[in-house]
C-alpha cells in the first residue's frame, strides 16, 4: 500500500491528491481525480501497512471532534497487497471506532484479500484489538475489484453500501440530532 513518490521515498500515509496540506477531496469526482493524478505521480510500494494511515485519519477526526466541528470523515484505502501489519491495523481501527470515521478499502489485483474480509467484520463480530478491547461499532467496508467487475454492482455502490449505517451508528451513539430538529 505504500506509495513511492518521484523523489524515491516510500510513505504509508500520504495524501492521494499529492498536496502536503489539505488532505480532503470533495465527492466521488474528487476521489477519482486524485486517484487519476496519483497514478502518474506515485508507484505502489510494499510492504502493505494500514495502521499509519488509519492513525493519521483518526487524528484528523479527533481534532475535528475536539474543536466541536461537526464532520464525518471517510478514509479511502486502495491496496494491491496482503496486509503485513494486521495486529497494528486492528488496534488502530478499534481505537478509531469511537470517532466520526469510516474506512473504505478497495482491493485491486489478484492478491489474497482474506485478511481484508476480517477487517470488514461482516460476520457480525466486532473487531478486537491486541489488548482485548472491542470496537464500539463497525467502521470498515472492503470491496475487492474482482467482485464488482464480474457483476452488476459499481465500485462506488459496493463501497458506499454500509456507509449510511456506519454514519447513523456514530450519530446515535453520540446522541447527535440533525441540525434544526429538536432533541428527542
C-alpha positions as CSV (number, residue, x, y, z in Angstrom):
1,X,0.0,0.0,0.0
2,X,2.9,2.4,0.4
3,X,3.5,4.9,-2.3
4,X,6.9,5.6,-3.8
5,X,7.0,9.3,-4.9
6,X,9.1,10.9,-7.6
7,X,11.9,11.5,-5.1
8,X,12.0,7.8,-4.5
9,X,10.7,7.9,-0.9
10,X,8.1,5.4,0.4
11,X,5.3,6.6,2.6
12,X,2.5,4.6,4.1
13,X,0.3,7.6,4.9
14,X,0.2,10.2,2.2
15,X,-2.4,12.4,0.6
16,X,-3.6,10.8,-2.7
17,X,-4.2,14.3,-4.0
18,X,-0.5,15.0,-3.8
19,X,-0.9,18.0,-1.6
20,X,1.3,18.3,1.5
21,X,-1.6,20.2,3.2
22,X,-5.3,19.9,2.5
23,X,-5.9,16.2,2.6
24,X,-9.6,16.5,1.8
25,X,-11.3,16.0,-1.6
26,X,-15.0,16.6,-2.3
27,X,-17.3,13.8,-3.7
28,X,-16.7,10.9,-5.9
29,X,-15.3,13.2,-8.6
30,X,-12.7,14.5,-6.2
31,X,-11.7,11.0,-5.3
32,X,-11.4,9.9,-8.9
33,X,-9.4,13.0,-9.9
34,X,-7.0,12.5,-7.0
35,X,-6.6,8.8,-7.9
36,X,-6.0,9.6,-11.6
37,X,-3.4,12.1,-10.7
38,X,-1.7,9.7,-8.3
39,X,-1.4,7.0,-11.0
40,X,1.0,9.3,-12.8
41,X,3.0,10.5,-9.7
42,X,3.1,7.6,-7.3
43,X,4.1,4.0,-7.7
44,X,2.7,1.4,-5.3
45,X,5.4,0.0,-3.0
46,X,5.4,-2.6,-0.2
47,X,5.1,-3.6,2.5
48,X,1.3,-3.1,2.9
49,X,0.8,-1.2,6.2
50,X,-2.5,0.3,7.1
51,X,-2.0,1.3,10.8
52,X,-0.2,4.5,9.9
53,X,-2.9,5.9,7.6
54,X,-5.7,4.8,9.9
55,X,-4.0,6.6,12.8
56,X,-3.5,9.7,10.7
57,X,-7.2,9.7,9.7
58,X,-8.2,9.1,13.3
59,X,-6.0,12.1,14.4
60,X,-7.8,14.3,11.9
61,X,-11.2,13.1,13.1
62,X,-10.2,13.5,16.7
63,X,-9.1,17.1,16.2
64,X,-12.3,18.0,14.4
65,X,-14.3,16.4,17.3
66,X,-12.3,18.2,20.0
67,X,-12.9,21.5,18.2
68,X,-16.7,20.8,18.0
69,X,-16.6,20.8,14.2
70,X,-19.5,18.6,13.1
71,X,-17.9,16.5,10.3
72,X,-17.8,12.8,9.5
73,X,-14.7,11.5,7.8
74,X,-14.2,8.7,5.2
75,X,-10.8,7.2,4.6
76,X,-10.4,5.5,1.3
77,X,-7.6,2.9,1.0
78,X,-6.7,1.4,-2.3
79,X,-4.5,-1.6,-2.0
80,X,-2.9,-4.3,-4.2
81,X,-1.2,-6.2,-1.4
82,X,-1.6,-8.5,1.5
83,X,-1.7,-6.7,4.8
84,X,1.6,-7.1,6.8
85,X,0.6,-5.2,10.0
86,X,-2.7,-6.9,10.9
87,X,-2.3,-6.5,14.7
88,X,-1.4,-2.8,14.4
89,X,-4.2,-2.2,11.9
90,X,-6.8,-3.9,14.2
91,X,-5.5,-1.8,17.2
92,X,-5.8,1.4,15.1
93,X,-9.3,0.5,13.8
94,X,-10.6,-0.3,17.3
95,X,-9.1,2.9,18.7
96,X,-10.8,4.9,15.9
97,X,-14.2,3.2,16.3
98,X,-15.3,6.0,18.7
99,X,-14.6,8.7,16.2
100,X,-16.6,10.2,13.2
101,X,-14.7,8.0,10.7
102,X,-15.4,5.2,8.3
103,X,-12.7,3.3,6.4
104,X,-13.4,2.1,2.8
105,X,-10.9,-0.4,1.4
106,X,-10.7,-1.3,-2.3
107,X,-8.6,-4.4,-3.2
108,X,-7.1,-4.2,-6.7
109,X,-5.3,-7.0,-8.4
110,X,-5.1,-10.7,-7.7
111,X,-3.7,-10.7,-4.1
112,X,-5.2,-12.9,-1.4
113,X,-7.5,-10.4,0.3
114,X,-8.9,-12.7,3.0
115,X,-7.4,-10.5,5.8
116,X,-9.4,-7.6,4.5
117,X,-12.6,-9.5,4.9
118,X,-11.6,-10.0,8.6
119,X,-11.3,-6.2,8.9
120,X,-14.7,-5.7,7.3
121,X,-16.3,-7.8,10.1
122,X,-19.4,-8.7,8.0
123,X,-19.6,-11.8,10.1
124,X,-21.4,-9.9,12.8
125,X,-18.4,-9.8,15.2
126,X,-16.8,-6.5,16.0
127,X,-13.1,-6.1,15.7
128,X,-10.9,-6.8,18.7
129,X,-7.6,-5.2,19.5
130,X,-4.4,-7.0,20.7
131,X,-5.4,-5.9,24.3
132,X,-8.9,-7.4,24.0
133,X,-10.7,-4.1,23.5
134,X,-13.7,-4.5,21.2
135,X,-14.6,-1.9,18.6
136,X,-17.7,0.2,19.6
137,X,-19.1,-0.1,16.1
138,X,-18.4,-1.4,12.5
139,X,-16.3,1.2,10.6
140,X,-14.8,-0.8,7.7
141,X,-16.1,-1.7,4.3
142,X,-13.9,-3.9,2.0
143,X,-14.6,-4.4,-1.7
144,X,-12.4,-6.5,-4.0
145,X,-12.4,-5.1,-7.5
146,X,-12.8,-8.6,-8.9
147,X,-16.2,-8.9,-7.2
148,X,-17.6,-5.7,-8.9
149,X,-16.1,-6.4,-12.3
150,X,-17.9,-9.7,-12.5
151,X,-21.3,-8.4,-11.5
152,X,-23.7,-5.6,-12.0
153,X,-22.7,-3.6,-8.9
154,X,-20.5,-0.5,-9.4
155,X,-17.4,0.0,-7.2
156,X,-18.9,3.2,-5.7
157,X,-22.2,1.4,-4.9
158,X,-20.4,-1.5,-3.3
159,X,-18.1,0.7,-1.3
160,X,-20.9,3.0,0.0
161,X,-23.3,0.2,0.8
162,X,-22.5,0.2,4.6
163,X,-21.6,3.9,5.0
164,X,-25.1,5.2,5.9
165,X,-25.4,2.6,8.6
166,X,-21.9,3.4,10.0
167,X,-22.7,7.1,10.0
168,X,-26.1,6.5,11.8
169,X,-24.4,4.2,14.3
170,X,-22.0,7.0,15.1
171,X,-24.5,9.9,15.5
172,X,-26.8,7.7,17.5
173,X,-24.0,6.7,19.9
174,X,-23.3,10.4,20.4
175,X,-27.0,11.3,20.6
176,X,-26.4,13.8,17.7
177,X,-29.6,15.2,16.2
178,X,-29.8,16.7,12.8
179,X,-29.5,20.5,12.6
180,X,-32.9,22.2,13.1
181,X,-34.5,19.1,14.6
182,X,-35.5,19.3,18.2
183,X,-33.9,16.7,20.6
184,X,-35.9,13.7,21.4
